Amino acid sequence: MRRLNVGLLAFLLSLSMLSYAQDAVENTSQDNTEIAPESNDQATTESAEPTTVQQPAGPVKTIQTAIVKLNQLTTVATYSPQLVGQLIQTEVAPLFDFDHIANEVLLVSNIHLGQEEQAYFSAKIKQNIVASLLSRLTQTRSTSFQFISARPMIGGTIAVKLKVNGYYSYGMFIDLVFHQTVDQQWKIADIVLNNDSLINYYQKMVLIKLRRYGVYGMLGRL
């Protein structure tokens, strides 16, 4: 298992989120700039050069991006609640690995879903998480996410503790668990709140509905 330097990770994550956001915007602008070739010879020379394969973002950059997007989302919720749902779908939902979460939830059920049922189950998990996030954000107009710490966990995952300001006078703490996908991207694989994780919550829900309604009844009532 790859060992991460926790001190370095925490130090980098504690850098200014505004500076990171500004750099990201500038880099995006540079990447999106297209320069037309001056001649056919130049075009031929450029096409002959090997194509640079963009490497997946490392965990530090991914975590920084997640915090920036979450804070941008809460800012938009303050001024334009109508846009929150759209931004959750386009900016926040891609931060999650919903297929991984769905697979982990089903581990306790000892059932094997077909490809279509598995896709439906994963889509329902996504729908529920997005709806829950939307509901939470609309409860208050002063929410913000503050980075507290990061630590490596068994299996190569990284737990990032955030303080959520705005719900209580003393704030609320959550852990975002990031893992590396098959295509080497870092995404959120679980959320832990008050020592209870998102995956554990859905595991309990699935077991209860399986006992009451069976497999297809559980899928329809998730």
Secondary structure as GFF3:
##gff-version 3
##sequence-region A 1 222
A	DSSP	alpha_helix	6	13	.	.	.	ID=ss1
A	DSSP	alpha_helix	17	32	.	.	.	ID=ss2
A	DSSP	alpha_helix	40	48	.	.	.	ID=ss3
A	DSSP	alpha_helix	59	79	.	.	.	ID=ss4
A	DSSP	three_ten_helix	81	83	.	.	.	ID=ss5
A	DSSP	alpha_helix	84	87	.	.	.	ID=ss6
A	DSSP	pi_helix	88	92	.	.	.	ID=ss7
A	DSSP	three_ten_helix	93	95	.	.	.	ID=ss8
A	DSSP	alpha_helix	98	106	.	.	.	ID=ss9
A	DSSP	alpha_helix	115	137	.	.	.	ID=ss10
A	DSSP	beta_strand	144	152	.	.	.	ID=ss11
A	DSSP	beta_strand	158	165	.	.	.	ID=ss12
A	DSSP	beta_strand	172	180	.	.	.	ID=ss13
A	DSSP	beta_strand	186	193	.	.	.	ID=ss14
A	DSSP	beta_strand	196	197	.	.	.	ID=ss15
A	DSSP	alpha_helix	198	221	.	.	.	ID=ss16
###
